[in-house]
Amino acid sequence: MPNRPGVLARTCSILAENNINIMAMAVHDTVDDAVVRLLVDSPTKALLLLEQEELYVMEHDVVVLEIQNAFGEICRIAQCLAEADINIQYLYCTATPKQDAGCLVIKTDNLERTEEILVK
């Protein structure tokens, strides 16, 4: 999406007005554009709405899981996937210091195998 003030606010407003919940978001800026990754509860509906706004939209399957909010947890996950020769294409997660668990969103080159390894 264009990397300009108000574009993200407008995008979020469109989703909210249509009762689509944003469960996770990551924004990566470039000079003119921003790559916005959204995890929403109604992906098809969101895709159609954002395309109507003439935004370039791509849909990707990801693995979403709850992880411990502990030292080394992401390292453990990355090592497990590396040992299985699975490439992490992107990953984002969050937790506050007071939370025992966080949420991880991960896209790999083999989602089925990623789920087998991480969702035990």
N, C-alpha and C positions, 0 to 999 in steps of 0.2 A: 504494500500500500504506500501511497505517497508519504514521505517523511516530513509532514507539516503539522503545525499546531491544529488540533481539533479533529483530525482524521480518525484517530483511534477513539476519541470520545464519541464521534458520530457512529462508528462501527459498533461500539459497545451498546450505544443507545438503540440502534436498529435491532440488535439481538434481544436486548431487555424488553423493548416494546412488543416483541413477538414471543415473549415467555421462553426464551432460550437462555439457559444458565451456562455461564462460562465457569468451568470447573478448574481450569488451569490456563495460564497464558505465559508466553515468552516473547519478548520483542527484541530483535537484533537490528540495529540501524546500519544503514549505508549512507552514502552521500545524499542521494535523491529519494530512495525508497527505504522501507523497513520490512523485514521479514517478520510476520506475526504468526506465531503458532498458537492455535486455540484448541482446547479440549472442551467440547460442548456436549450437552445432553441430547441435542437433536441435530446431529451432523448434516443430514440431508436438507433439512429445513434451513439451517444456517448457510449452507453452500448456495442454495437457490437465492436466498435473500442478499447475500454478499455479491453474488454475480450480477444481480439486478442493479447493484450500486456500481457496476463496472469495475469491481476489484478483481484482480487476478487471484483465483482461488484454486488450490490443489488439495485433494483429500488423501490422507495417508493413514494406514492402520498403525497403531502403536500399542505397546504393552503398558498398562497402568497398574502399579501395585503399591501397596503400603509397605514401607521399609522402616526399620528401626532408626531412630534419631540417635545414632551412636558413632563414635570415632571409627573410621575404617569401613563403614558399611558400603559406601559407594565404591571404595577400593575393592572390597570383596566381590561385589557384583561385576565390576569391570574385569577382574581377574578370572572369574568363572566364565565370562563370555569370551575372553581372550583364549583361555584354554580350550574352548569349544570352537575356536577359529571363527567367531561371530564378530563382525564389525559393528560398532556403535556409530550410527549415522548422526543422531543427536539425542540429547538427554537433558531433561530439566527436572528439578525437584525443589521441594521446600518443606520447611518445618520451623517452628519457633523454638528457641532454647528450652522452653517449658514443655514442649510436646514430647511424648515418648516415641511417637512415630511420625513419619512424613509421607509424602506422596511422590512417587517417581513416575515420570513419563519418559518412555524410551522407544526409539525407533532404531531398528537394526536391519541388517541385510538378511536376517532369517528369523522372522517374528515367531513362527511356530516353535522352532527350537529354543528361542529365547524364553518363551513361556514355559516350555518343558523344564528348563534349567532353573528359572527364577521363581516360578509359581509352584512351590512344593507344599 
